[in-house]
Amino acid sequence: MSSFDSISDEDLVQMVLADNQGAFEELVNRWEKPILRYTARLLNFHPQDAEDVTSEVFFKAYKSLASFKPSLKFSSWLYRIAHNTAVNLIRDKSKLFYVDIETFWSVPAKFKDDVKLTHSELEQVLQKLSPDDRNLLILFHLEEKSLREISDIVKLTENTVAVKLKRARIKARKFLKV
């Protein structure tokens, strides 16, 4: 048990800004695995790319910690850095966004009752979705972020996120011809 366990992320940020390096280590310990998981999904499960991006995310976060706005959740701010860093890598490498279906997606429970998907159908859907649509579905269904958190991450209003998320689901279903 760490001496930082009962301290909020936002308070840890203030401690780091007051030159407490242990507080930053605690933030890394709390968020390294979720950020690595998120970047791995965005980067088509290329482990080295995900690890590199995750390291870069924490480096960037540390360097720009003074710009963190306490009105945001620290996790939303960190996910935004991860999102931008991963997207920049994708652009730089001009990678297509294909996914190994066996390791990527389990269908959310609310869809299991309405739609029965085979792995090949789901793979076809994922290949057809844009990175933006895929990102919204990953954040909402796999990372279990709220609409507010997603809006902070992708820098859109909550209403816009809700509409885009609904459209992404509709597109996915159209690709399934359901």
Beta strands, then each sheet from edge to edge (+ up, - down):
end
